[in-house]
Amino acid sequence: MKLKDKVAIITGAASGIGKSIAIRFAQEGAKV
């Protein structure tokens, strides 16, 4: 994914699938 310099707002990122998505987006360069 091309997420560098993008902003992602993820609800439910404290646990479960939301946390996994937040971590993955951050690894791809998004500002979470």
PQR file of N, CA, C, O and H, with PARSE charges and radii, in Angstrom:
ATOM      1  N   MET A   1       0.835  -1.182   0.000 -0.4000 1.5000
ATOM      2  CA  MET A   1       0.000   0.000   0.000 -0.0000 2.0000
ATOM      3  C   MET A   1       0.875   1.239   0.000  0.5500 1.7000
ATOM      4  O   MET A   1       1.962   1.240   0.578 -0.5500 1.4000
ATOM      5  N   LYS A   2       0.411   2.274  -0.636 -0.4000 1.5000
ATOM      6  CA  LYS A   2       1.131   3.539  -0.646 -0.0000 2.0000
ATOM      7  C   LYS A   2       0.483   4.468   0.375  0.5500 1.7000
ATOM      8  O   LYS A   2      -0.474   5.176   0.062 -0.5500 1.4000
ATOM      9  H   LYS A   2      -0.472   2.273  -1.106  0.4000 1.0000
ATOM     10  N   LEU A   3       1.006   4.462   1.584 -0.4000 1.5000
ATOM     11  CA  LEU A   3       0.411   5.259   2.651 -0.0000 2.0000
ATOM     12  C   LEU A   3       1.347   6.340   3.170  0.5500 1.7000
ATOM     13  O   LEU A   3       1.019   7.028   4.137 -0.5500 1.4000
ATOM     14  H   LEU A   3       1.784   3.888   1.838  0.4000 1.0000
ATOM     15  N   LYS A   4       2.502   6.498   2.547 -0.4000 1.5000
ATOM     16  CA  LYS A   4       3.442   7.502   3.011 -0.0000 2.0000
ATOM     17  C   LYS A   4       2.800   8.886   2.922  0.5500 1.7000
ATOM     18  O   LYS A   4       2.194   9.241   1.912 -0.5500 1.4000
ATOM     19  H   LYS A   4       2.769   5.939   1.761  0.4000 1.0000
ATOM     20  N   ASP A   5       2.945   9.655   3.996 -0.4000 1.5000
ATOM     21  CA  ASP A   5       2.401  11.012   4.100 -0.0000 2.0000
ATOM     22  C   ASP A   5       0.877  11.054   4.088  0.5500 1.7000
ATOM     23  O   ASP A   5       0.295  12.100   3.803 -0.5500 1.4000
ATOM     24  H   ASP A   5       3.438   9.366   4.817  0.4000 1.0000
ATOM     25  N   LYS A   6       0.226   9.944   4.389 -0.4000 1.5000
ATOM     26  CA  LYS A   6      -1.231   9.911   4.517 -0.0000 2.0000
ATOM     27  C   LYS A   6      -1.576   9.877   5.998  0.5500 1.7000
ATOM     28  O   LYS A   6      -0.754   9.481   6.824 -0.5500 1.4000
ATOM     29  H   LYS A   6       0.699   9.094   4.621  0.4000 1.0000
ATOM     30  N   VAL A   7      -2.781  10.288   6.329 -0.4000 1.5000
ATOM     31  CA  VAL A   7      -3.253  10.271   7.709 -0.0000 2.0000
ATOM     32  C   VAL A   7      -4.379   9.258   7.807  0.5500 1.7000
ATOM     33  O   VAL A   7      -5.307   9.275   6.998 -0.5500 1.4000
ATOM     34  H   VAL A   7      -3.449  10.609   5.658  0.4000 1.0000
ATOM     35  N   ALA A   8      -4.300   8.366   8.805 -0.4000 1.5000
ATOM     36  CA  ALA A   8      -5.344   7.370   9.023 -0.0000 2.0000
ATOM     37  C   ALA A   8      -5.922   7.551  10.417  0.5500 1.7000
ATOM     38  O   ALA A   8      -5.186   7.590  11.403 -0.5500 1.4000
ATOM     39  H   ALA A   8      -3.546   8.353   9.462  0.4000 1.0000
ATOM     40  N   ILE A   9      -7.239   7.661  10.494 -0.4000 1.5000
ATOM     41  CA  ILE A   9      -7.925   7.717  11.783 -0.0000 2.0000
ATOM     42  C   ILE A   9      -8.599   6.365  11.961  0.5500 1.7000
ATOM     43  O   ILE A   9      -9.492   5.993  11.200 -0.5500 1.4000
ATOM     44  H   ILE A   9      -7.837   7.629   9.693  0.4000 1.0000
ATOM     45  N   ILE A  10      -8.156   5.639  12.977 -0.4000 1.5000
ATOM     46  CA  ILE A  10      -8.653   4.279  13.195 -0.0000 2.0000
ATOM     47  C   ILE A  10      -9.312   4.217  14.564  0.5500 1.7000
ATOM     48  O   ILE A  10      -8.667   4.465  15.583 -0.5500 1.4000
ATOM     49  H   ILE A  10      -7.430   5.940  13.595  0.4000 1.0000
ATOM     50  N   THR A  11     -10.594   3.886  14.583 -0.4000 1.5000
ATOM     51  CA  THR A  11     -11.294   3.736  15.855 -0.0000 2.0000
ATOM     52  C   THR A  11     -11.139   2.292  16.325  0.5500 1.7000
ATOM     53  O   THR A  11     -11.029   1.379  15.507 -0.5500 1.4000
ATOM     54  H   THR A  11     -11.117   3.685  13.756  0.4000 1.0000
ATOM     55  N   GLY A  12     -11.131   2.092  17.608 -0.4000 1.5000
ATOM     56  CA  GLY A  12     -10.988   0.751  18.154 -0.0000 2.0000
ATOM     57  C   GLY A  12      -9.585   0.203  18.054  0.5500 1.7000
ATOM     58  O   GLY A  12      -9.396  -1.011  17.992 -0.5500 1.4000
ATOM     59  H   GLY A  12     -11.220   2.834  18.273  0.4000 1.0000
ATOM     60  N   ALA A  13      -8.586   1.092  18.036 -0.4000 1.5000
ATOM     61  CA  ALA A  13      -7.201   0.653  17.855 -0.0000 2.0000
ATOM     62  C   ALA A  13      -6.543   0.187  19.151  0.5500 1.7000
ATOM     63  O   ALA A  13      -5.351  -0.122  19.158 -0.5500 1.4000
ATOM     64  H   ALA A  13      -8.740   2.079  18.086  0.4000 1.0000
ATOM     65  N   ALA A  14      -7.290   0.134  20.233 -0.4000 1.5000
ATOM     66  CA  ALA A  14      -6.714  -0.288  21.510 -0.0000 2.0000
ATOM     67  C   ALA A  14      -6.465  -1.797  21.555  0.5500 1.7000
ATOM     68  O   ALA A  14      -5.570  -2.259  22.263 -0.5500 1.4000
ATOM     69  H   ALA A  14      -8.258   0.385  20.227  0.4000 1.0000
ATOM     70  N   SER A  15      -7.254  -2.561  20.802 -0.4000 1.5000
ATOM     71  CA  SER A  15      -7.080  -4.016  20.828 -0.0000 2.0000
ATOM     72  C   SER A  15      -7.679  -4.640  19.573  0.5500 1.7000
ATOM     73  O   SER A  15      -8.369  -3.984  18.794 -0.5500 1.4000
ATOM     74  H   SER A  15      -7.981  -2.186  20.227  0.4000 1.0000
ATOM     75  N   GLY A  16      -7.400  -5.901  19.408 -0.4000 1.5000
ATOM     76  CA  GLY A  16      -7.998  -6.680  18.326 -0.0000 2.0000
ATOM     77  C   GLY A  16      -7.590  -6.239  16.933  0.5500 1.7000
ATOM     78  O   GLY A  16      -6.456  -5.820  16.702 -0.5500 1.4000
ATOM     79  H   GLY A  16      -6.839  -6.434  20.041  0.4000 1.0000
ATOM     80  N   ILE A  17      -8.549  -6.345  15.997 -0.4000 1.5000
ATOM     81  CA  ILE A  17      -8.258  -6.055  14.595 -0.0000 2.0000
ATOM     82  C   ILE A  17      -7.910  -4.584  14.385  0.5500 1.7000
ATOM     83  O   ILE A  17      -7.096  -4.265  13.519 -0.5500 1.4000
ATOM     84  H   ILE A  17      -9.470  -6.686  16.186  0.4000 1.0000
ATOM     85  N   GLY A  18      -8.513  -3.683  15.162 -0.4000 1.5000
ATOM     86  CA  GLY A  18      -8.181  -2.262  15.049 -0.0000 2.0000
ATOM     87  C   GLY A  18      -6.726  -1.999  15.367  0.5500 1.7000
ATOM     88  O   GLY A  18      -6.074  -1.195  14.701 -0.5500 1.4000
ATOM     89  H   GLY A  18      -9.174  -3.942  15.866  0.4000 1.0000
ATOM     90  N   LYS A  19      -6.215  -2.674  16.381 -0.4000 1.5000
ATOM     91  CA  LYS A  19      -4.797  -2.530  16.748 -0.0000 2.0000
ATOM     92  C   LYS A  19      -3.908  -3.050  15.624  0.5500 1.7000
ATOM     93  O   LYS A  19      -2.914  -2.416  15.271 -0.5500 1.4000
ATOM     94  H   LYS A  19      -6.745  -3.327  16.922  0.4000 1.0000
ATOM     95  N   SER A  20      -4.260  -4.188  15.070 -0.4000 1.5000
ATOM     96  CA  SER A  20      -3.473  -4.768  13.979 -0.0000 2.0000
ATOM     97  C   SER A  20      -3.455  -3.852  12.760  0.5500 1.7000
ATOM     98  O   SER A  20      -2.418  -3.682  12.118 -0.5500 1.4000
ATOM     99  H   SER A  20      -5.068  -4.703  15.356  0.4000 1.0000
ATOM    100  N   ILE A  21      -4.596  -3.271  12.450 -0.4000 1.5000
ATOM    101  CA  ILE A  21      -4.675  -2.354  11.311 -0.0000 2.0000
ATOM    102  C   ILE A  21      -3.831  -1.116  11.573  0.5500 1.7000
ATOM    103  O   ILE A  21      -3.111  -0.660  10.685 -0.5500 1.4000
ATOM    104  H   ILE A  21      -5.438  -3.409  12.971  0.4000 1.0000
ATOM    105  N   ALA A  22      -3.909  -0.563  12.784 -0.4000 1.5000
ATOM    106  CA  ALA A  22      -3.130   0.626  13.123 -0.0000 2.0000
ATOM    107  C   ALA A  22      -1.634   0.358  13.002  0.5500 1.7000
ATOM    108  O   ALA A  22      -0.893   1.189  12.477 -0.5500 1.4000
ATOM    109  H   ALA A  22      -4.494  -0.933  13.506  0.4000 1.0000
ATOM    110  N   ILE A  23      -1.195  -0.787  13.480 -0.4000 1.5000
ATOM    111  CA  ILE A  23       0.226  -1.147  13.398 -0.0000 2.0000
ATOM    112  C   ILE A  23       0.650  -1.284  11.939  0.5500 1.7000
ATOM    113  O   ILE A  23       1.705  -0.785  11.549 -0.5500 1.4000
ATOM    114  H   ILE A  23      -1.797  -1.462  13.906  0.4000 1.0000
ATOM    115  N   ARG A  24      -0.159  -1.950  11.144 -0.4000 1.5000
ATOM    116  CA  ARG A  24       0.174  -2.156   9.725 -0.0000 2.0000
ATOM    117  C   ARG A  24       0.228  -0.832   8.965  0.5500 1.7000
ATOM    118  O   ARG A  24       1.143  -0.608   8.173 -0.5500 1.4000
ATOM    119  H   ARG A  24      -1.016  -2.355  11.462  0.4000 1.0000
ATOM    120  N   PHE A  25      -0.740   0.037   9.201 -0.4000 1.5000
ATOM    121  CA  PHE A  25      -0.743   1.338   8.536 -0.0000 2.0000
ATOM    122  C   PHE A  25       0.495   2.126   8.920  0.5500 1.7000
ATOM    123  O   PHE A  25       1.113   2.761   8.065 -0.5500 1.4000
ATOM    124  H   PHE A  25      -1.483  -0.145   9.845  0.4000 1.0000
ATOM    125  N   ALA A  26       0.872   2.095  10.201 -0.4000 1.5000
ATOM    126  CA  ALA A  26       2.068   2.810  10.657 -0.0000 2.0000
ATOM    127  C   ALA A  26       3.321   2.246   9.987  0.5500 1.7000
ATOM    128  O   ALA A  26       4.217   3.003   9.611 -0.5500 1.4000
ATOM    129  H   ALA A  26       0.370   1.579  10.896  0.4000 1.0000
ATOM    130  N   GLN A  27       3.388   0.934   9.837 -0.4000 1.5000
ATOM    131  CA  GLN A  27       4.530   0.313   9.168 -0.0000 2.0000
ATOM    132  C   GLN A  27       4.618   0.739   7.707  0.5500 1.7000
ATOM    133  O   GLN A  27       5.709   0.820   7.143 -0.5500 1.4000
ATOM    134  H   GLN A  27       2.660   0.320  10.142  0.4000 1.0000
ATOM    135  N   GLU A  28       3.472   1.009   7.101 -0.4000 1.5000
ATOM    136  CA  GLU A  28       3.430   1.406   5.695 -0.0000 2.0000
ATOM    137  C   GLU A  28       3.683   2.899   5.504  0.5500 1.7000
ATOM    138  O   GLU A  28       3.731   3.384   4.374 -0.5500 1.4000
ATOM    139  H   GLU A  28       2.586   0.943   7.559  0.4000 1.0000
ATOM    140  N   GLY A  29       3.845   3.631   6.618 -0.4000 1.5000
ATOM    141  CA  GLY A  29       4.210   5.038   6.517 -0.0000 2.0000
ATOM    142  C   GLY A  29       3.108   6.033   6.814  0.5500 1.7000
ATOM    143  O   GLY A  29       3.332   7.241   6.731 -0.5500 1.4000
ATOM    144  H   GLY A  29       3.805   3.237   7.537  0.4000 1.0000
ATOM    145  N   ALA A  30       1.924   5.555   7.157 -0.4000 1.5000
ATOM    146  CA  ALA A  30       0.827   6.474   7.466 -0.0000 2.0000
ATOM    147  C   ALA A  30       1.020   7.080   8.850  0.5500 1.7000
ATOM    148  O   ALA A  30       1.650   6.484   9.724 -0.5500 1.4000
ATOM    149  H   ALA A  30       1.742   4.574   7.223  0.4000 1.0000
ATOM    150  N   LYS A  31       0.472   8.264   9.029 -0.4000 1.5000
ATOM    151  CA  LYS A  31       0.424   8.881  10.351 -0.0000 2.0000
ATOM    152  C   LYS A  31      -0.872   8.417  10.984  0.5500 1.7000
ATOM    153  O   LYS A  31      -1.957   8.742  10.501 -0.5500 1.4000
ATOM    154  H   LYS A  31      -0.040   8.748   8.319  0.4000 1.0000
ATOM    155  N   VAL A  32      -0.762   7.654  12.069 -0.4000 1.5000
ATOM    156  CA  VAL A  32      -1.942   7.058  12.700 -0.0000 2.0000
ATOM    157  C   VAL A  32      -2.290   7.836  13.949  0.5500 1.7000
ATOM    158  O   VAL A  32      -3.256   7.501  14.635 -0.5500 1.4000
ATOM    159  H   VAL A  32       0.120   7.390  12.461  0.4000 1.0000
TER
END
